[in-house]
Amino acid sequence: MIAIGNFFFRFRNVLFIFLYLLLFIPSPMLFTPEAFGEKYYLLPIILGLLVTFSGELIRGITIGLAYIIRGGKDKKVYAEKLVTEGIFRHCRNPLYVGNILMLLGVGILSNSLIYVAVVMPLFLFIYQAIVLAEENFLRNKFGAQFDSYCARVNRWLINFNGIGATFNGMRFNYKRWLLKEYNTLFVWMTGIIAILLFKYPQLVPDEENRMKTFVIIVLVLGAVYGYIKYLKKSGRMTDAVA
């Protein structure tokens, strides 16, 4: 599993995009009009948006409170220090938990039985392998310190005990959240808009208006993306805490 995890770690930055594309493969529906009536599509929309937004909320809070080097070094697992602050006090892998919820949510939103029943279990297997590879690296580097951390904090389940004290004792760095997350946010939100407009023509019945709406929203998202990228590249926005 560790070897498998190290392999997939190299490609995890493109994994999110690849899994997003699988949302649009033909699939039987999770929620059908036969079972849930004429307004069946409201169920996957409401439930899917709640789940996927909760995932990004977890990611955003995690990054804003305490950031780790997520991309590794030279496409290999890497850590300068053992990060145990912020949400990492309550879960060892909150960013991955956020990713899982984000993708599960858009899978529900797309009303795809194949995505939820086949793609998500495969995704969970890949993430479990990646986490085992990361833990192997951290245990070899930090030894007893990491073992003590593992004994206190769950690998996947978030322990909400004391989370209020965590928030009160730290400052949320929204600039870091934007600078580190804007790529993910753009892909994620574009996908959500595409699913809503093209999976559910009931929301905008006229095809021409549907396409116009999609183009306008994507242009706005693209403009925001470009502006944040400009601020980052120009140095006008940094994640340094004043």
LODRENRO-817477 format. One record per residue (C-alpha): chain; x, y, z. Coordinates in Angstrom, 3 decimals. Last residue first. Example, Ala and Ser with C-alpha at 12.3 -4.5 7.8 and 13.67 -1.06 7.14 Angstrom:
2
PT   c         px         py         pz
PT   A     13.670     -1.060      7.140
PT   A     12.300     -4.500      7.800
***
This chain:
242
PT   c         px         py         pz
PT   A      0.812     41.206      9.590
PT   A      0.461     37.535      8.712
PT   A      2.295     36.630      5.500
PT   A     -0.042     35.061      2.963
PT   A      0.974     37.511      0.288
PT   A     -1.006     39.855     -1.940
PT   A      0.621     42.552     -4.032
PT   A      3.492     40.162     -4.797
PT   A      2.986     40.532     -8.534
PT   A      2.492     36.793     -9.008
PT   A     -0.023     36.501     -6.170
PT   A     -2.011     39.619     -7.039
PT   A     -2.075     38.543    -10.690
PT   A     -3.290     35.058     -9.754
PT   A     -6.026     36.617     -7.623
PT   A     -7.083     38.794    -10.555
PT   A     -7.020     35.920    -13.035
PT   A     -9.201     33.749    -10.807
PT   A    -11.671     36.597    -10.271
PT   A    -11.831     37.162    -14.034
PT   A    -12.215     33.433    -14.670
PT   A    -15.082     33.204    -12.196
PT   A    -16.801     36.108    -13.960
PT   A    -16.146     34.537    -17.375
PT   A    -17.431     31.188    -16.075
PT   A    -20.637     32.839    -14.842
PT   A    -21.220     34.647    -18.151
PT   A    -20.522     31.528    -20.252
PT   A    -22.846     29.345    -18.170
PT   A    -25.676     31.881    -18.249
PT   A    -25.315     32.295    -22.001
PT   A    -25.439     28.516    -22.462
PT   A    -28.597     28.228    -20.388
PT   A    -30.161     31.215    -22.099
PT   A    -29.730     29.479    -25.451
PT   A    -31.075     26.185    -24.119
PT   A    -34.238     27.709    -22.606
PT   A    -35.320     25.601    -19.643
PT   A    -32.958     27.140    -17.072
PT   A    -33.384     25.171    -13.832
PT   A    -35.265     22.327    -15.546
PT   A    -32.184     21.808    -17.734
PT   A    -30.719     19.933    -14.768
PT   A    -27.579     18.066    -15.822
PT   A    -26.498     20.947    -18.062
PT   A    -27.037     23.970    -15.826
PT   A    -26.418     22.514    -12.372
PT   A    -23.580     20.245    -13.477
PT   A    -21.782     23.004    -15.391
PT   A    -22.143     25.425    -12.463
PT   A    -20.745     22.851    -10.046
PT   A    -17.838     22.074    -12.348
PT   A    -16.934     25.733    -12.694
PT   A    -17.073     26.036     -8.903
PT   A    -14.678     23.137     -8.352
PT   A    -12.202     24.119    -11.066
PT   A    -12.064     27.737     -9.863
PT   A    -11.936     26.842     -6.172
PT   A     -9.106     24.358     -6.664
PT   A     -6.992     26.948     -8.462
PT   A     -7.865     29.649     -5.906
PT   A     -6.915     27.509     -2.898
PT   A     -3.402     28.487     -1.868
PT   A     -3.687     32.193     -2.560
PT   A     -7.274     32.502     -1.353
PT   A     -6.773     30.548      1.885
PT   A     -3.478     32.304      2.552
PT   A     -5.217     35.649      2.182
PT   A     -7.995     34.503      4.536
PT   A     -5.522     33.917      7.382
PT   A     -7.796     32.870     10.261
PT   A     -6.170     33.846     13.556
PT   A     -5.649     31.249     16.248
PT   A     -6.495     30.727     19.926
PT   A    -10.218     31.385     19.644
PT   A    -10.600     28.921     16.764
PT   A     -8.747     26.166     18.611
PT   A    -10.666     26.890     21.816
PT   A    -13.918     26.405     19.915
PT   A    -12.584     23.128     18.505
PT   A    -12.175     21.732     22.004
PT   A    -14.019     18.510     21.236
PT   A    -14.919     18.483     17.535
PT   A    -13.005     15.297     16.765
PT   A    -12.800     15.002     12.984
PT   A    -12.800     11.394     11.780
PT   A    -10.048     10.508      9.301
PT   A     -6.707      9.701     10.986
PT   A     -7.899     10.409     14.505
PT   A     -5.723     12.458     16.890
PT   A     -4.132     11.638     20.249
PT   A     -2.368      8.325     19.543
PT   A     -1.359      9.556     16.092
PT   A      0.311     12.613     17.647
PT   A      2.244     10.416     20.076
PT   A      3.426      8.238     17.192
PT   A      4.490     11.378     15.315
PT   A      6.624     12.628     18.200
PT   A      7.956      9.096     18.764
PT   A      9.530      9.025     15.294
PT   A      9.626     12.356     13.478
PT   A     11.305     11.396     10.207
PT   A     10.523      7.675      9.905
PT   A      7.028      8.184     11.302
PT   A      6.419     11.090      8.946
PT   A      7.499      9.125      5.884
PT   A      5.399      6.076      6.798
PT   A      2.489      8.353      7.593
PT   A      2.720      9.915      4.144
PT   A      2.733      6.507      2.451
PT   A     -0.235      5.385      4.562
PT   A     -2.057      8.603      3.658
PT   A     -1.458      8.049     -0.058
PT   A     -2.771      4.469      0.160
PT   A     -5.899      5.613      2.014
PT   A     -6.370      8.333     -0.585
PT   A     -6.205      5.840     -3.451
PT   A     -8.682      3.486     -1.751
PT   A    -11.037      6.388     -1.050
PT   A    -10.909      7.430     -4.717
PT   A    -11.738      3.886     -5.809
PT   A    -14.681      3.869     -3.370
PT   A    -15.768      7.259     -4.820
PT   A    -15.582      6.149     -8.456
PT   A    -17.757      3.040     -8.084
PT   A    -20.880      3.672     -5.946
PT   A    -20.993      7.485     -5.896
PT   A    -19.754      8.029     -9.437
PT   A    -21.669      5.115    -10.938
PT   A    -24.921      6.194     -9.253
PT   A    -24.609      9.689    -10.701
PT   A    -27.081     12.348     -9.547
PT   A    -24.605     15.048    -10.622
PT   A    -25.126     16.706     -7.235
PT   A    -24.478     13.392     -5.492
PT   A    -21.133     13.120     -7.281
PT   A    -20.539     16.824     -6.630
PT   A    -20.969     16.149     -2.919
PT   A    -18.809     13.040     -2.897
PT   A    -16.075     15.065     -4.589
PT   A    -16.192     17.916     -2.076
PT   A    -16.644     15.529      0.850
PT   A    -13.565     13.521     -0.119
PT   A    -11.527     16.667     -0.712
PT   A    -12.460     18.077      2.698
PT   A    -11.488     14.808      4.402
PT   A     -8.217     15.018      2.475
PT   A     -7.599     18.511      3.787
PT   A     -8.540     17.403      7.308
PT   A     -5.929     14.620      7.384
PT   A     -4.687     14.168     10.963
PT   A     -7.938     15.332     12.538
PT   A     -8.701     17.479     15.603
PT   A     -5.371     19.134     16.365
PT   A     -4.757     19.250     12.599
PT   A     -7.706     21.668     12.529
PT   A     -5.392     24.350     13.904
PT   A     -1.993     23.159     15.072
PT   A     -0.357     19.739     14.753
PT   A      2.028     20.347     11.851
PT   A      5.056     18.056     12.024
PT   A      7.892     19.993     10.446
PT   A      9.633     20.383      7.105
PT   A      7.455     17.741      5.498
PT   A      7.858     15.838      2.239
PT   A      6.136     13.067      0.291
PT   A      7.589     12.947     -3.219
PT   A      6.784     14.890     -6.375
PT   A     10.128     16.733     -6.154
PT   A      8.952     18.048     -2.786
PT   A      5.482     17.461     -1.367
PT   A      2.481     19.198     -2.867
PT   A      0.611     19.726      0.396
PT   A      3.211     21.692      2.320
PT   A      1.167     22.294      5.447
PT   A     -0.896     25.334      6.395
PT   A     -2.433     26.214      9.741
PT   A     -5.513     28.346     10.391
PT   A     -6.559     29.514      6.923
PT   A     -5.636     26.220      5.285
PT   A     -7.749     24.164      7.692
PT   A    -10.654     26.622      7.655
PT   A    -10.734     26.588      3.852
PT   A    -10.433     22.821      3.554
PT   A    -13.230     22.211      6.065
PT   A    -15.452     24.778      4.349
PT   A    -14.596     23.219      0.991
PT   A    -15.895     19.881      2.207
PT   A    -19.004     21.410      3.770
PT   A    -19.683     23.022      0.390
PT   A    -19.598     19.600     -1.291
PT   A    -21.963     17.985      1.210
PT   A    -24.561     20.779      1.303
PT   A    -24.434     21.233     -2.479
PT   A    -25.008     17.521     -3.072
PT   A    -27.920     17.295     -0.634
PT   A    -29.748     20.295     -2.120
PT   A    -29.087     19.456     -5.780
PT   A    -29.440     15.685     -5.382
PT   A    -32.846     16.131     -3.681
PT   A    -34.177     18.948     -5.889
PT   A    -33.898     16.704     -8.960
PT   A    -36.780     14.514     -7.794
PT   A    -39.288     17.341     -8.292
PT   A    -41.592     15.177    -10.425
PT   A    -41.633     12.306     -7.966
PT   A    -39.089     10.655     -5.723
PT   A    -39.044      6.987     -6.723
PT   A    -40.204      7.181    -10.334
PT   A    -38.531     10.579    -10.790
PT   A    -35.196      8.918     -9.973
PT   A    -32.556      9.777     -7.365
PT   A    -29.232      7.986     -7.695
PT   A    -29.495      8.038    -11.478
PT   A    -27.988      5.484    -13.846
PT   A    -24.766      6.750    -15.409
PT   A    -23.375      8.440    -18.499
PT   A    -19.923      9.965    -17.881
PT   A    -20.044     13.625    -16.815
PT   A    -18.801     13.268    -13.263
PT   A    -15.745     11.434    -14.576
PT   A    -14.311     14.811    -15.585
PT   A    -14.170     15.842    -11.935
PT   A    -12.182     12.730    -11.077
PT   A     -9.548     13.779    -13.594
PT   A     -9.430     17.313    -12.171
PT   A     -8.941     16.085     -8.581
PT   A     -6.326     13.528     -9.668
PT   A     -4.252     16.207    -11.401
PT   A     -2.600     17.397     -8.171
PT   A     -2.505     13.821     -6.848
PT   A     -0.149     12.616     -9.564
PT   A      3.086     12.044     -7.646
PT   A      1.146     10.969     -4.558
PT   A     -0.390      8.171     -6.634
PT   A      2.929      6.342     -6.867
PT   A      3.892      6.953     -3.232
PT   A      0.511      5.587     -2.155
PT   A      0.909      2.444     -4.251
PT   A      4.346      1.860     -2.728
PT   A      2.884      2.382      0.759
PT   A      0.000      0.000      0.000
***
